[in-house]
């Protein structure tokens, strides 16, 4: 994997670049739709490519490991062949999912023992096992195994967890470097900065992660309930330490405003379930603000969902029709809303790139943060 920096905004730390993988280029800043179980919920791969303009999608190691299982994915020739997506894929390590199974998992130095949410069977994720699992899944970018601490989190626990994450990272790197991909293309390993909301721990972690000199770096353990300003403070601090010439991935973030603010701090890559999860519940993100399509005010609004957004969904379907589908619990409603929200997220980061290249990002960002945060 290669990363080429291309432009910098004079009024912030925002930058543009291109990540080159064996499955294609990724223009940054970028948002990655989340395809937890190998598919982005309610969205066809053709729509991801042609309408949403997704350049990379994310899969989840924990879920894919449990179902359909590694034997089926490997027999198919890897996740790209299995799900028909021929562009880049990133897989997370399963660390966040294991963290969320607080009642059924045990964390030890060797790894994490947990129970499947599907059938209650017991499994262990060690750093080495997670590298092997992600080798078999076959993503272009794979994540190191880490522990994602909750918020709030006591300092002592955050410190111990961070040091264990660093020891796990060493094991991940050693195992990754002595193994090869299974499908004839290169894979890249990203470490993850931890340290909760403690600046000294984030400093230690960012310095430790940077010392491994991998091709890219991620920031984890944020957007887990802490105030937005605290997230921005930690992100800014870590971006000041991580190397400039490598992509920075802020995991699990976030709202359109979060993304714009963090692009300004120097983040290149984002993912979040919010656009699709909220879409299925009738919340739409638009270039003018947030719409709860279930509200009666949209019942007779026959205007396009977002007339300023390119794409057939936003120009073909009206707010009134989408409201009718969502209220009727029609599957098409979830589909249209999901395509819209993802199209908006990809438009937003694409427009951010245009503004950075033009040297006008900071002014545009301030205007857009206000607009996309308001409720219509």
BALOBA-1460 file (C-alpha; in Angstrom, 3 decimals):
// residues 376
<rec num="1" residu="x" x="0.000" y="0.000" z="0.000"/>
<rec num="2" residu="x" x="1.200" y="3.502" z="-0.826"/>
<rec num="3" residu="x" x="-0.024" y="6.903" z="0.341"/>
<rec num="4" residu="x" x="0.669" y="10.127" z="-1.531"/>
<rec num="5" residu="x" x="-0.123" y="13.490" z="0.035"/>
<rec num="6" residu="x" x="-1.485" y="15.903" z="-2.559"/>
<rec num="7" residu="x" x="-2.857" y="19.129" z="-1.058"/>
<rec num="8" residu="x" x="-3.055" y="20.933" z="2.280"/>
<rec num="9" residu="x" x="-5.561" y="23.508" z="3.468"/>
<rec num="10" residu="x" x="-3.863" y="26.762" z="4.508"/>
<rec num="11" residu="x" x="-6.325" y="27.405" z="7.326"/>
<rec num="12" residu="x" x="-6.319" y="23.991" z="9.044"/>
<rec num="13" residu="x" x="-4.574" y="20.620" z="9.110"/>
<rec num="14" residu="x" x="-6.915" y="19.202" z="6.460"/>
<rec num="15" residu="x" x="-5.197" y="17.440" z="3.594"/>
<rec num="16" residu="x" x="-5.934" y="15.337" z="0.531"/>
<rec num="17" residu="x" x="-4.136" y="12.251" z="-0.670"/>
<rec num="18" residu="x" x="-4.392" y="8.980" z="-2.545"/>
<rec num="19" residu="x" x="-4.071" y="5.519" z="-0.991"/>
<rec num="20" residu="x" x="-3.049" y="2.933" z="-3.572"/>
<rec num="21" residu="x" x="-3.973" y="-0.717" z="-2.990"/>
<rec num="22" residu="x" x="-3.993" y="-3.780" z="-5.223"/>
<rec num="23" residu="x" x="-7.777" y="-3.387" z="-5.544"/>
<rec num="24" residu="x" x="-7.655" y="0.263" z="-6.574"/>
<rec num="25" residu="x" x="-7.056" y="3.820" z="-5.388"/>
<rec num="26" residu="x" x="-8.783" y="5.585" z="-2.497"/>
<rec num="27" residu="x" x="-9.004" y="9.382" z="-2.649"/>
<rec num="28" residu="x" x="-8.823" y="10.929" z="0.819"/>
<rec num="29" residu="x" x="-10.467" y="12.210" z="2.892"/>
<rec num="30" residu="x" x="-12.783" y="9.231" z="2.599"/>
<rec num="31" residu="x" x="-15.768" y="7.691" z="4.364"/>
<rec num="32" residu="x" x="-16.040" y="3.893" z="4.361"/>
<rec num="33" residu="x" x="-19.564" y="2.389" z="4.414"/>
<rec num="34" residu="x" x="-19.795" y="-0.344" z="7.032"/>
<rec num="35" residu="x" x="-20.552" y="-3.810" z="5.674"/>
<rec num="36" residu="x" x="-20.542" y="-5.686" z="8.961"/>
<rec num="37" residu="x" x="-21.355" y="-9.173" z="7.684"/>
<rec num="38" residu="x" x="-19.925" y="-8.718" z="4.193"/>
<rec num="39" residu="x" x="-22.677" y="-6.419" z="2.908"/>
<rec num="40" residu="x" x="-23.740" y="-2.847" z="3.576"/>
<rec num="41" residu="x" x="-27.240" y="-3.244" z="4.993"/>
<rec num="42" residu="x" x="-30.044" y="-2.659" z="2.448"/>
<rec num="43" residu="x" x="-27.600" y="-1.620" z="-0.294"/>
<rec num="44" residu="x" x="-26.622" y="-3.556" z="-3.412"/>
<rec num="45" residu="x" x="-22.960" y="-3.583" z="-4.498"/>
<rec num="46" residu="x" x="-23.948" y="-1.969" z="-7.807"/>
<rec num="47" residu="x" x="-25.541" y="0.920" z="-5.916"/>
<rec num="48" residu="x" x="-22.433" y="1.265" z="-3.745"/>
<rec num="49" residu="x" x="-20.354" y="1.713" z="-6.880"/>
<rec num="50" residu="x" x="-22.579" y="3.632" z="-9.261"/>
<rec num="51" residu="x" x="-24.828" y="5.739" z="-7.021"/>
<rec num="52" residu="x" x="-23.030" y="6.124" z="-3.695"/>
<rec num="53" residu="x" x="-19.556" y="6.232" z="-5.282"/>
<rec num="54" residu="x" x="-17.989" y="4.204" z="-2.476"/>
<rec num="55" residu="x" x="-14.267" y="3.623" z="-2.960"/>
<rec num="56" residu="x" x="-13.746" y="1.221" z="-0.042"/>
<rec num="57" residu="x" x="-16.043" y="-0.661" z="2.334"/>
<rec num="58" residu="x" x="-15.495" y="-2.116" z="5.790"/>
<rec num="59" residu="x" x="-16.131" y="-5.669" z="6.976"/>
<rec num="60" residu="x" x="-16.157" y="-6.994" z="10.521"/>
<rec num="61" residu="x" x="-13.813" y="-9.789" z="11.569"/>
<rec num="62" residu="x" x="-15.907" y="-10.933" z="14.534"/>
<rec num="63" residu="x" x="-19.123" y="-11.308" z="12.546"/>
<rec num="64" residu="x" x="-17.543" y="-12.853" z="9.437"/>
<rec num="65" residu="x" x="-15.564" y="-15.301" z="11.565"/>
<rec num="66" residu="x" x="-18.758" y="-16.546" z="13.209"/>
<rec num="67" residu="x" x="-20.923" y="-16.439" z="10.076"/>
<rec num="68" residu="x" x="-20.497" y="-17.581" z="7.322"/>
<rec num="69" residu="x" x="-17.181" y="-18.825" z="8.758"/>
<rec num="70" residu="x" x="-13.625" y="-18.847" z="7.466"/>
<rec num="71" residu="x" x="-13.924" y="-22.127" z="5.555"/>
<rec num="72" residu="x" x="-16.659" y="-20.745" z="3.311"/>
<rec num="73" residu="x" x="-14.884" y="-17.405" z="2.751"/>
<rec num="74" residu="x" x="-11.629" y="-19.164" z="1.874"/>
<rec num="75" residu="x" x="-13.364" y="-21.618" z="-0.447"/>
<rec num="76" residu="x" x="-14.934" y="-18.632" z="-2.242"/>
<rec num="77" residu="x" x="-11.485" y="-17.098" z="-2.746"/>
<rec num="78" residu="x" x="-11.709" y="-14.399" z="-0.068"/>
<rec num="79" residu="x" x="-14.282" y="-11.763" z="0.809"/>
<rec num="80" residu="x" x="-13.871" y="-9.839" z="-2.465"/>
<rec num="81" residu="x" x="-14.910" y="-12.907" z="-4.464"/>
<rec num="82" residu="x" x="-17.543" y="-13.948" z="-1.921"/>
<rec num="83" residu="x" x="-19.437" y="-10.645" z="-1.920"/>
<rec num="84" residu="x" x="-18.602" y="-9.471" z="-5.456"/>
<rec num="85" residu="x" x="-16.876" y="-6.247" z="-4.370"/>
<rec num="86" residu="x" x="-13.738" y="-5.694" z="-6.470"/>
<rec num="87" residu="x" x="-12.603" y="-2.463" z="-4.806"/>
<rec num="88" residu="x" x="-10.618" y="-2.106" z="-1.556"/>
<rec num="89" residu="x" x="-11.918" y="-3.585" z="1.717"/>
<rec num="90" residu="x" x="-10.843" y="-2.856" z="5.297"/>
<rec num="91" residu="x" x="-11.569" y="-5.241" z="8.157"/>
<rec num="92" residu="x" x="-11.533" y="-4.274" z="11.815"/>
<rec num="93" residu="x" x="-9.992" y="-6.753" z="14.220"/>
<rec num="94" residu="x" x="-13.107" y="-7.612" z="16.212"/>
<rec num="95" residu="x" x="-11.701" y="-5.800" z="19.250"/>
<rec num="96" residu="x" x="-14.652" y="-3.412" z="19.471"/>
<rec num="97" residu="x" x="-17.219" y="-6.217" z="19.173"/>
<rec num="98" residu="x" x="-15.456" y="-8.212" z="21.862"/>
<rec num="99" residu="x" x="-15.391" y="-5.086" z="24.040"/>
<rec num="100" residu="x" x="-19.149" y="-4.741" z="23.584"/>
<rec num="101" residu="x" x="-19.691" y="-8.317" z="24.825"/>
<rec num="102" residu="x" x="-18.763" y="-7.281" z="28.359"/>
<rec num="103" residu="x" x="-20.973" y="-9.903" z="30.030"/>
<rec num="104" residu="x" x="-19.659" y="-12.883" z="28.073"/>
<rec num="105" residu="x" x="-15.923" y="-12.264" z="27.531"/>
<rec num="106" residu="x" x="-12.705" y="-12.508" z="29.538"/>
<rec num="107" residu="x" x="-9.608" y="-10.505" z="28.651"/>
<rec num="108" residu="x" x="-6.191" y="-11.968" z="29.436"/>
<rec num="109" residu="x" x="-2.659" y="-11.419" z="28.162"/>
<rec num="110" residu="x" x="-3.011" y="-14.373" z="25.801"/>
<rec num="111" residu="x" x="-6.131" y="-12.921" z="24.201"/>
<rec num="112" residu="x" x="-9.872" y="-12.694" z="24.689"/>
<rec num="113" residu="x" x="-12.241" y="-15.597" z="25.342"/>
<rec num="114" residu="x" x="-15.834" y="-14.864" z="24.381"/>
<rec num="115" residu="x" x="-19.182" y="-16.479" z="23.681"/>
<rec num="116" residu="x" x="-20.828" y="-16.234" z="20.281"/>
<rec num="117" residu="x" x="-23.941" y="-14.076" z="20.249"/>
<rec num="118" residu="x" x="-25.367" y="-16.562" z="17.722"/>
<rec num="119" residu="x" x="-25.203" y="-19.905" z="19.526"/>
<rec num="120" residu="x" x="-23.286" y="-19.329" z="22.771"/>
<rec num="121" residu="x" x="-20.237" y="-21.296" z="21.603"/>
<rec num="122" residu="x" x="-16.887" y="-20.264" z="23.111"/>
<rec num="123" residu="x" x="-14.003" y="-18.843" z="21.071"/>
<rec num="124" residu="x" x="-10.653" y="-17.145" z="21.629"/>
<rec num="125" residu="x" x="-9.212" y="-14.182" z="19.759"/>
<rec num="126" residu="x" x="-5.468" y="-13.800" z="20.231"/>
<rec num="127" residu="x" x="-3.332" y="-11.327" z="18.264"/>
<rec num="128" residu="x" x="-1.980" y="-14.188" z="16.173"/>
<rec num="129" residu="x" x="-5.400" y="-15.729" z="15.557"/>
<rec num="130" residu="x" x="-6.853" y="-12.381" z="14.494"/>
<rec num="131" residu="x" x="-4.031" y="-11.925" z="11.967"/>
<rec num="132" residu="x" x="-4.749" y="-15.379" z="10.547"/>
<rec num="133" residu="x" x="-8.490" y="-14.695" z="10.430"/>
<rec num="134" residu="x" x="-7.995" y="-11.416" z="8.561"/>
<rec num="135" residu="x" x="-5.511" y="-13.072" z="6.200"/>
<rec num="136" residu="x" x="-8.264" y="-15.559" z="5.360"/>
<rec num="137" residu="x" x="-10.962" y="-12.902" z="4.979"/>
<rec num="138" residu="x" x="-8.576" y="-11.156" z="2.628"/>
<rec num="139" residu="x" x="-9.121" y="-7.436" z="3.210"/>
<rec num="140" residu="x" x="-6.645" y="-4.979" z="1.702"/>
<rec num="141" residu="x" x="-6.237" y="-3.152" z="5.033"/>
<rec num="142" residu="x" x="-6.442" y="-5.108" z="8.272"/>
<rec num="143" residu="x" x="-6.413" y="-3.847" z="11.843"/>
<rec num="144" residu="x" x="-4.257" y="-4.856" z="14.777"/>
<rec num="145" residu="x" x="-6.008" y="-6.546" z="17.712"/>
<rec num="146" residu="x" x="-6.581" y="-4.070" z="20.539"/>
<rec num="147" residu="x" x="-8.767" y="-3.468" z="23.550"/>
<rec num="148" residu="x" x="-11.216" y="-0.611" z="23.185"/>
<rec num="149" residu="x" x="-11.718" y="0.918" z="26.639"/>
<rec num="150" residu="x" x="-15.133" y="2.322" z="27.609"/>
<rec num="151" residu="x" x="-16.003" y="5.866" z="28.603"/>
<rec num="152" residu="x" x="-15.741" y="6.787" z="31.378"/>
<rec num="153" residu="x" x="-12.648" y="4.753" z="32.181"/>
<rec num="154" residu="x" x="-10.380" y="4.924" z="35.234"/>
<rec num="155" residu="x" x="-6.841" y="6.087" z="34.492"/>
<rec num="156" residu="x" x="-5.190" y="2.946" z="35.862"/>
<rec num="157" residu="x" x="-7.346" y="0.664" z="33.730"/>
<rec num="158" residu="x" x="-6.775" y="2.790" z="30.629"/>
<rec num="159" residu="x" x="-3.022" y="2.673" z="31.207"/>
<rec num="160" residu="x" x="-2.885" y="-1.094" z="31.721"/>
<rec num="161" residu="x" x="-5.127" y="-1.677" z="28.728"/>
<rec num="162" residu="x" x="-3.003" y="0.581" z="26.530"/>
<rec num="163" residu="x" x="0.204" y="-1.253" z="27.410"/>
<rec num="164" residu="x" x="-1.471" y="-4.590" z="26.689"/>
<rec num="165" residu="x" x="-2.666" y="-3.230" z="23.327"/>
<rec num="166" residu="x" x="0.969" y="-2.322" z="22.551"/>
<rec num="167" residu="x" x="2.166" y="-5.813" z="23.502"/>
<rec num="168" residu="x" x="-0.590" y="-7.302" z="21.368"/>
<rec num="169" residu="x" x="0.489" y="-5.033" z="18.502"/>
<rec num="170" residu="x" x="4.038" y="-6.402" z="18.678"/>
<rec num="171" residu="x" x="2.650" y="-9.930" z="18.428"/>
<rec num="172" residu="x" x="0.352" y="-8.892" z="15.551"/>
<rec num="173" residu="x" x="3.239" y="-7.388" z="13.592"/>
<rec num="174" residu="x" x="5.535" y="-10.350" z="14.158"/>
<rec num="175" residu="x" x="2.890" y="-12.842" z="13.095"/>
<rec num="176" residu="x" x="1.683" y="-10.745" z="10.149"/>
<rec num="177" residu="x" x="5.223" y="-10.279" z="8.835"/>
<rec num="178" residu="x" x="5.989" y="-13.987" z="8.824"/>
<rec num="179" residu="x" x="2.800" y="-14.953" z="6.991"/>
<rec num="180" residu="x" x="1.549" y="-14.215" z="3.486"/>
<rec num="181" residu="x" x="-1.794" y="-13.359" z="1.953"/>
<rec num="182" residu="x" x="-3.791" y="-16.233" z="0.501"/>
<rec num="183" residu="x" x="-5.183" y="-14.721" z="-2.668"/>
<rec num="184" residu="x" x="-2.272" y="-13.206" z="-4.583"/>
<rec num="185" residu="x" x="-2.494" y="-9.555" z="-3.522"/>
<rec num="186" residu="x" x="-0.925" y="-7.470" z="-0.764"/>
<rec num="187" residu="x" x="-2.451" y="-6.737" z="2.624"/>
<rec num="188" residu="x" x="-1.513" y="-3.890" z="4.957"/>
<rec num="189" residu="x" x="-1.641" y="-3.818" z="8.775"/>
<rec num="190" residu="x" x="-2.679" y="-0.658" z="10.659"/>
<rec num="191" residu="x" x="-1.885" y="-0.282" z="14.413"/>
<rec num="192" residu="x" x="-4.410" y="1.466" z="16.680"/>
<rec num="193" residu="x" x="-3.732" y="4.290" z="19.150"/>
<rec num="194" residu="x" x="-5.503" y="3.874" z="22.500"/>
<rec num="195" residu="x" x="-5.336" y="5.711" z="25.855"/>
<rec num="196" residu="x" x="-8.933" y="6.759" z="26.530"/>
<rec num="197" residu="x" x="-9.259" y="10.525" z="27.120"/>
<rec num="198" residu="x" x="-5.947" y="10.967" z="28.950"/>
<rec num="199" residu="x" x="-3.514" y="13.138" z="27.015"/>
<rec num="200" residu="x" x="-0.353" y="11.606" z="28.487"/>
<rec num="201" residu="x" x="-1.564" y="8.099" z="27.613"/>
<rec num="202" residu="x" x="-2.526" y="9.182" z="24.101"/>
<rec num="203" residu="x" x="0.988" y="10.646" z="23.749"/>
<rec num="204" residu="x" x="2.608" y="7.380" z="24.834"/>
<rec num="205" residu="x" x="0.367" y="5.338" z="22.588"/>
<rec num="206" residu="x" x="0.776" y="7.507" z="19.489"/>
<rec num="207" residu="x" x="4.558" y="7.467" z="19.898"/>
<rec num="208" residu="x" x="4.581" y="3.696" z="20.420"/>
<rec num="209" residu="x" x="2.323" y="3.079" z="17.419"/>
<rec num="210" residu="x" x="4.395" y="5.365" z="15.174"/>
<rec num="211" residu="x" x="7.570" y="3.492" z="16.154"/>
<rec num="212" residu="x" x="6.292" y="0.354" z="14.403"/>
<rec num="213" residu="x" x="6.505" y="2.265" z="11.090"/>
<rec num="214" residu="x" x="3.558" y="0.564" z="9.422"/>
<rec num="215" residu="x" x="1.989" y="1.977" z="6.244"/>
<rec num="216" residu="x" x="-0.926" y="3.641" z="8.072"/>
<rec num="217" residu="x" x="-2.212" y="4.309" z="11.581"/>
<rec num="218" residu="x" x="-5.596" y="4.302" z="13.288"/>
<rec num="219" residu="x" x="-7.058" y="6.067" z="16.323"/>
<rec num="220" residu="x" x="-9.439" y="3.970" z="18.420"/>
<rec num="221" residu="x" x="-11.298" y="4.283" z="21.692"/>
<rec num="222" residu="x" x="-13.091" y="7.532" z="20.762"/>
<rec num="223" residu="x" x="-16.744" y="8.148" z="19.919"/>
<rec num="224" residu="x" x="-17.653" y="5.750" z="22.727"/>
<rec num="225" residu="x" x="-19.706" y="8.256" z="24.747"/>
<rec num="226" residu="x" x="-17.253" y="11.040" z="25.545"/>
<rec num="227" residu="x" x="-18.212" y="14.668" z="24.754"/>
<rec num="228" residu="x" x="-17.466" y="15.739" z="21.192"/>
<rec num="229" residu="x" x="-15.024" y="18.425" z="22.315"/>
<rec num="230" residu="x" x="-13.030" y="15.801" z="24.204"/>
<rec num="231" residu="x" x="-12.938" y="13.617" z="21.080"/>
<rec num="232" residu="x" x="-11.656" y="16.561" z="19.038"/>
<rec num="233" residu="x" x="-9.012" y="17.363" z="21.662"/>
<rec num="234" residu="x" x="-7.672" y="13.799" z="21.691"/>
<rec num="235" residu="x" x="-7.779" y="13.548" z="17.891"/>
<rec num="236" residu="x" x="-5.909" y="16.814" z="17.455"/>
<rec num="237" residu="x" x="-3.291" y="15.770" z="19.992"/>
<rec num="238" residu="x" x="-2.685" y="12.384" z="18.366"/>
<rec num="239" residu="x" x="-2.534" y="13.856" z="14.838"/>
<rec num="240" residu="x" x="0.266" y="16.137" z="16.036"/>
<rec num="241" residu="x" x="2.314" y="13.014" z="16.863"/>
<rec num="242" residu="x" x="1.472" y="10.517" z="14.110"/>
<rec num="243" residu="x" x="3.626" y="10.819" z="10.955"/>
<rec num="244" residu="x" x="2.407" y="13.245" z="8.320"/>
<rec num="245" residu="x" x="3.196" y="10.982" z="5.381"/>
<rec num="246" residu="x" x="0.894" y="8.108" z="6.398"/>
<rec num="247" residu="x" x="-2.915" y="7.903" z="6.364"/>
<rec num="248" residu="x" x="-4.764" y="8.405" z="9.648"/>
<rec num="249" residu="x" x="-7.974" y="6.498" z="10.280"/>
<rec num="250" residu="x" x="-10.357" y="7.640" z="13.032"/>
<rec num="251" residu="x" x="-12.427" y="4.581" z="13.873"/>
<rec num="252" residu="x" x="-16.202" y="4.719" z="14.336"/>
<rec num="253" residu="x" x="-16.718" y="8.454" z="13.704"/>
<rec num="254" residu="x" x="-19.329" y="9.789" z="13.244"/>
<rec num="255" residu="x" x="-21.868" y="12.538" z="12.473"/>
<rec num="256" residu="x" x="-21.357" y="14.779" z="9.427"/>
<rec num="257" residu="x" x="-20.191" y="17.572" z="11.753"/>
<rec num="258" residu="x" x="-17.762" y="15.192" z="13.511"/>
<rec num="259" residu="x" x="-16.275" y="14.197" z="10.167"/>
<rec num="260" residu="x" x="-15.802" y="17.780" z="8.983"/>
<rec num="261" residu="x" x="-14.196" y="18.853" z="12.268"/>
<rec num="262" residu="x" x="-11.851" y="15.863" z="12.259"/>
<rec num="263" residu="x" x="-10.853" y="16.374" z="8.621"/>
<rec num="264" residu="x" x="-9.757" y="19.837" z="9.789"/>
<rec num="265" residu="x" x="-7.586" y="18.136" z="12.436"/>
<rec num="266" residu="x" x="-5.787" y="15.963" z="9.880"/>
<rec num="267" residu="x" x="-7.848" y="12.747" z="9.685"/>
<rec num="268" residu="x" x="-7.995" y="10.959" z="6.319"/>
<rec num="269" residu="x" x="-10.311" y="7.953" z="6.826"/>
<rec num="270" residu="x" x="-13.639" y="7.446" z="8.619"/>
<rec num="271" residu="x" x="-16.268" y="4.760" z="9.150"/>
<rec num="272" residu="x" x="-19.512" y="4.647" z="11.081"/>
<rec num="273" residu="x" x="-22.781" y="2.693" z="11.114"/>
<rec num="274" residu="x" x="-24.719" y="5.911" z="11.690"/>
<rec num="275" residu="x" x="-25.758" y="6.708" z="8.086"/>
<rec num="276" residu="x" x="-27.297" y="3.266" z="7.499"/>
<rec num="277" residu="x" x="-28.573" y="2.576" z="11.019"/>
<rec num="278" residu="x" x="-30.243" y="5.979" z="11.284"/>
<rec num="279" residu="x" x="-31.596" y="5.669" z="7.755"/>
<rec num="280" residu="x" x="-33.512" y="2.523" z="8.682"/>
<rec num="281" residu="x" x="-35.128" y="4.497" z="11.518"/>
<rec num="282" residu="x" x="-36.107" y="7.398" z="9.257"/>
<rec num="283" residu="x" x="-33.326" y="9.887" z="10.032"/>
<rec num="284" residu="x" x="-31.859" y="11.518" z="6.923"/>
<rec num="285" residu="x" x="-28.687" y="13.581" z="6.732"/>
<rec num="286" residu="x" x="-28.913" y="16.258" z="4.033"/>
<rec num="287" residu="x" x="-26.921" y="19.214" z="2.752"/>
<rec num="288" residu="x" x="-29.364" y="21.529" z="4.573"/>
<rec num="289" residu="x" x="-29.691" y="19.649" z="7.852"/>
<rec num="290" residu="x" x="-31.198" y="16.607" z="9.566"/>
<rec num="291" residu="x" x="-34.664" y="15.323" z="8.644"/>
<rec num="292" residu="x" x="-36.807" y="12.972" z="10.713"/>
<rec num="293" residu="x" x="-38.866" y="11.698" z="7.813"/>
<rec num="294" residu="x" x="-41.469" y="10.265" z="10.200"/>
<rec num="295" residu="x" x="-42.577" y="13.768" z="11.180"/>
<rec num="296" residu="x" x="-46.005" y="14.692" z="9.803"/>
<rec num="297" residu="x" x="-44.603" y="17.876" z="8.236"/>
<rec num="298" residu="x" x="-43.174" y="15.745" z="5.402"/>
<rec num="299" residu="x" x="-46.439" y="13.917" z="4.660"/>
<rec num="300" residu="x" x="-47.317" y="16.173" z="1.709"/>
<rec num="301" residu="x" x="-43.852" y="17.399" z="0.803"/>
<rec num="302" residu="x" x="-43.399" y="16.212" z="-2.783"/>
<rec num="303" residu="x" x="-40.001" y="17.847" z="-3.235"/>
<rec num="304" residu="x" x="-36.876" y="15.711" z="-3.758"/>
<rec num="305" residu="x" x="-35.158" y="14.289" z="-0.666"/>
<rec num="306" residu="x" x="-32.095" y="16.505" z="-1.202"/>
<rec num="307" residu="x" x="-32.247" y="18.495" z="-4.463"/>
<rec num="308" residu="x" x="-28.629" y="19.672" z="-4.077"/>
<rec num="309" residu="x" x="-27.275" y="16.119" z="-3.948"/>
<rec num="310" residu="x" x="-26.439" y="14.333" z="-7.223"/>
<rec num="311" residu="x" x="-27.848" y="10.850" z="-7.757"/>
<rec num="312" residu="x" x="-31.060" y="9.221" z="-8.838"/>
<rec num="313" residu="x" x="-32.398" y="8.533" z="-5.318"/>
<rec num="314" residu="x" x="-32.415" y="12.184" z="-4.319"/>
<rec num="315" residu="x" x="-33.948" y="13.453" z="-7.541"/>
<rec num="316" residu="x" x="-36.353" y="10.580" z="-8.240"/>
<rec num="317" residu="x" x="-38.057" y="10.061" z="-4.870"/>
<rec num="318" residu="x" x="-39.940" y="12.647" z="-2.840"/>
<rec num="319" residu="x" x="-39.912" y="13.161" z="0.906"/>
<rec num="320" residu="x" x="-43.622" y="12.304" z="1.018"/>
<rec num="321" residu="x" x="-43.093" y="8.976" z="-0.750"/>
<rec num="322" residu="x" x="-40.136" y="8.014" z="1.418"/>
<rec num="323" residu="x" x="-42.137" y="8.916" z="4.531"/>
<rec num="324" residu="x" x="-44.971" y="6.672" z="3.321"/>
<rec num="325" residu="x" x="-42.535" y="3.760" z="2.837"/>
<rec num="326" residu="x" x="-40.875" y="4.218" z="6.226"/>
<rec num="327" residu="x" x="-44.213" y="4.534" z="8.044"/>
<rec num="328" residu="x" x="-45.461" y="1.416" z="6.217"/>
<rec num="329" residu="x" x="-42.254" y="-0.437" z="7.151"/>
<rec num="330" residu="x" x="-41.626" y="-1.220" z="3.501"/>
<rec num="331" residu="x" x="-38.142" y="-2.605" z="2.825"/>
<rec num="332" residu="x" x="-37.744" y="-0.157" z="-0.063"/>
<rec num="333" residu="x" x="-37.933" y="2.714" z="2.442"/>
<rec num="334" residu="x" x="-34.850" y="1.466" z="4.307"/>
<rec num="335" residu="x" x="-33.092" y="0.966" z="0.987"/>
<rec num="336" residu="x" x="-33.799" y="4.456" z="-0.361"/>
<rec num="337" residu="x" x="-32.919" y="6.117" z="2.960"/>
<rec num="338" residu="x" x="-29.669" y="4.128" z="3.265"/>
<rec num="339" residu="x" x="-28.574" y="4.961" z="-0.277"/>
<rec num="340" residu="x" x="-29.378" y="8.620" z="0.357"/>
<rec num="341" residu="x" x="-27.447" y="8.863" z="3.642"/>
<rec num="342" residu="x" x="-24.389" y="7.086" z="2.273"/>
<rec num="343" residu="x" x="-24.513" y="9.208" z="-0.889"/>
<rec num="344" residu="x" x="-24.562" y="12.293" z="1.292"/>
<rec num="345" residu="x" x="-21.598" y="11.121" z="3.396"/>
<rec num="346" residu="x" x="-19.550" y="10.329" z="0.281"/>
<rec num="347" residu="x" x="-20.573" y="13.649" z="-1.289"/>
<rec num="348" residu="x" x="-19.520" y="15.457" z="1.900"/>
<rec num="349" residu="x" x="-15.993" y="14.026" z="2.021"/>
<rec num="350" residu="x" x="-15.688" y="14.473" z="-1.747"/>
<rec num="351" residu="x" x="-16.667" y="18.117" z="-1.483"/>
<rec num="352" residu="x" x="-14.226" y="18.517" z="1.432"/>
<rec num="353" residu="x" x="-11.501" y="17.278" z="-0.903"/>
<rec num="354" residu="x" x="-12.503" y="19.841" z="-3.548"/>
<rec num="355" residu="x" x="-12.451" y="22.640" z="-0.970"/>
<rec num="356" residu="x" x="-9.047" y="21.592" z="0.402"/>
<rec num="357" residu="x" x="-7.585" y="21.605" z="-3.103"/>
<rec num="358" residu="x" x="-9.055" y="25.061" z="-3.690"/>
<rec num="359" residu="x" x="-7.679" y="26.384" z="-0.380"/>
<rec num="360" residu="x" x="-11.164" y="27.268" z="0.859"/>
<rec num="361" residu="x" x="-11.879" y="24.333" z="3.187"/>
<rec num="362" residu="x" x="-11.875" y="26.206" z="6.521"/>
<rec num="363" residu="x" x="-14.514" y="28.756" z="5.521"/>
<rec num="364" residu="x" x="-16.641" y="26.104" z="3.816"/>
<rec num="365" residu="x" x="-16.323" y="23.731" z="6.784"/>
<rec num="366" residu="x" x="-17.532" y="26.321" z="9.287"/>
<rec num="367" residu="x" x="-20.584" y="27.045" z="7.147"/>
<rec num="368" residu="x" x="-21.349" y="23.356" z="6.556"/>
<rec num="369" residu="x" x="-20.966" y="22.297" z="10.205"/>
<rec num="370" residu="x" x="-23.724" y="24.759" z="11.107"/>
<rec num="371" residu="x" x="-25.987" y="23.583" z="8.286"/>
<rec num="372" residu="x" x="-25.601" y="19.810" z="8.705"/>
<rec num="373" residu="x" x="-26.132" y="20.024" z="12.474"/>
<rec num="374" residu="x" x="-29.522" y="21.753" z="12.360"/>
<rec num="375" residu="x" x="-32.816" y="19.884" z="12.527"/>
<rec num="376" residu="x" x="-35.228" y="20.685" z="9.722"/>
